[in-house]
Amino acid sequence: MVLKNASILVIDDDADVLTALRLLLKPLVKNVVTEKNPNNIIAQIEKTHYNIIILDMNFTAIVNTGNEGIFWLNKIQKLKPDTSVILMTAYADIDLAIRGLKEGASDFLMKPWKNEKIIETIKTILSQKTSNNKKQKTLNSNTVEIIGESDAMQDVFVKLKKVAPTDANVLILGENGTGKDLIARALHENSNRKDKPFIKVDVGALTSSLFESELFGYKKGAFTDAHEDREGRFEAANGGTLFLDEIGNITLGQQVRLLTVLQNRQVTPLGSNESIDIDIRLICATNVEPKTLADESKFRKDLIYRINTVDIIIPPLRRRGTDITELSRHFVSMYAEKYNKNPFTFDTGFISKLKKHDFPGNVRELQYVLERAVIMTDGNVLKTDDLVFSSIERSTTTKSIETTSLNLDDIEKNAILTVLEKHKGNVSKSAKELGITRAALYRRLEKYEL
Ligand SMILES: Nc1ncnc2c1ncn2[C@@H]1O[C@H](COP(=O)(O)OP(=O)(O)OP(=O)(O)O)[C@@H](O)[C@H]1O
C-alpha cells in the first residue's frame, strides 16, 4: 500500500503532539484523525478502518492493568488484527516499547521524534502490509490444512514445497504436538507419490518382536501367532511414502535392521526366504533433541545420514507469534461446528492470555484448551476464565529442540530469548545477565529479528 492511500489514527493525550502529527501527515496520507482520549479508541476503530494507529504509551492512568499503552494495544489487536500499531514512547520507557513489540506492535518511535523517521516507519509498515497480504497463511493440500503465518512457519512452508516433489528422505524435528504428522502428510500430498499409499508407523511404540513383524511382515507359521501371511508396512507403502514416527526412540538393534533395509531397498518377511523390492519415500520424525541423535552411543551415524537428506525443524508454538491468533480462530470455529454451537467471539484479553502461556504441549495443547473452552462456556463469547491450562503438559513434554541446537547463532539467540523471558523483556537486566552492553544486546536483537 502506498502512503497517499493510508488512513491513520493518532492517539495521545498531549494536544500539541496531536497537532504536530496532524500537520505533518495531512498532506501525505488519505485520512488522518487525532484522538485525545484513549477511552474513545474503540468507538474510533469501530467507525473507521485505519491502516495504522500511532499510539502513545503513557496516558495518565485511566485503567489499572499495568501499562495503558499495552492495554490499548491488546484491545486494538483483538478488535482489528489487520491494523498496525506504532507505539510512541519516551526514551526512558524503551523496555516497555520492546514489550509492546513482543505483544504485536509493528514498531515504536521515541519522543521527541524526527519527522523523517515517522514517515519512513509508516512507509515501511505499509509496504510490509502489501507483502504480508501476499503471504500464504495456510498451507493446504488434499487432506491437510497447516496454519502458520509466522516467519518461522513460512520458512517451513518454503522448505516443504521445495523438498516435497523430490524423493529425498526427510527428517522432521519438533517438540510434541508441533505438527510433525501434518508436515509429513503435506510432504506426501505435495509429492509425485500423492496417489499412492501414505503409511504411518509409530516405531517408538513397537516392542522388539513387533518391530520386525510390523515393518517387514511375516509368513504363516513364522512364529506361534502367525496364523496367516501378513504384509509388512514397508510393502504396504510400496510406490508411496512410509512415515516412521518417533524414530529417535528405537534401539540400536532396530536401527541396524532398518539400515539394512534402506541400503538394500529390499525387505524379507519373517519366515520367508524371498526378498521383496521396495520403492518408498521415507519420512521420519522425532521429538528427541538433535544432541541425542548426534550421540553415537544412542543413534547410529550411518542411519542418521540415510534418513536425514533434508531436515525440517518445526518451531515450538511459543516462538510463532501471531500464529496463536490464527490457530485459535481455526480451532474455535472447528469445535463450534462440531458441537453445534453458534460462531464465537473472543472476550478482551482472551488472545493475550493465550499468548502469555508458553504451551509446552504446543498446538495439540492449544487445540485441547480451546475444545474444552468451547464445550464449557455459556453463550458465544469465549472469556479468559474459559481457558484452563493443564499442569500435566508441563511435566511430560520434552525439552525444546532449539535450546539444544549446536549451531552457535542458535545458541546465542536462545540464550537471549531465555534471558529476555526471565526478565520480562527488560533489556538492561537482560544485557547485564548476558554480560554484554545494552547496545550490544540491541544489535543482536536486530540481527536475530527478535
Ligand atoms: N500448523 C497447524 N495448523 C493446524 N493444525 C495444527 C497445526 N499444527 C498442529 N496442528 C494440530 O495439532 C495436533 C497435533 O499435531 P501433530 O499430531 O501433527 O503433532 P506432532 O508433532 O506429530 O505430535 P507428536 O510429537 O505428539 O507426535 C493435530 O490435531 C494437528 O492437526
The ligand as a Gaussian input file, in Angstrom:
#p B3LYP/6-31G(d) Opt

LIG

0 1
 N        0.023000     -25.557000      11.980000
 C       -1.073000     -26.250000      12.296000
 N       -2.261000     -25.897000      11.767000
 C       -3.392000     -26.574000      12.112000
 N       -3.418000     -27.607000      12.962000
 C       -2.257000     -27.999000      13.511000
 C       -1.030000     -27.348000      13.203000
 N       -0.042000     -27.961000      13.874000
 C       -0.607000     -28.956000      14.571000
 N       -1.933000     -28.991000      14.365000
 C       -2.877000     -29.922000      15.019000
 O       -2.346000     -30.186000      16.314000
 C       -2.445000     -31.559000      16.635000
 C       -1.052000     -32.143000      16.865000
 O       -0.340000     -32.147000      15.651000
 P        0.556000     -33.393000      15.194000
 O       -0.042000     -34.697000      15.635000
 O        0.868000     -33.240000      13.733000
 O        1.859000     -33.091000      16.077000
 P        3.151000     -33.992000      16.255000
 O        4.310000     -33.060000      16.300000
 O        3.187000     -35.069000      15.215000
 O        2.896000     -34.593000      17.690000
 P        3.666000     -35.826000      18.417000
 O        5.087000     -35.387000      18.648000
 O        2.939000     -35.975000      19.708000
 O        3.556000     -36.996000      17.503000
 C       -3.168000     -32.215000      15.482000
 O       -4.554000     -32.289000      15.777000
 C       -2.919000     -31.275000      14.321000
 O       -3.974000     -31.343000      13.390000

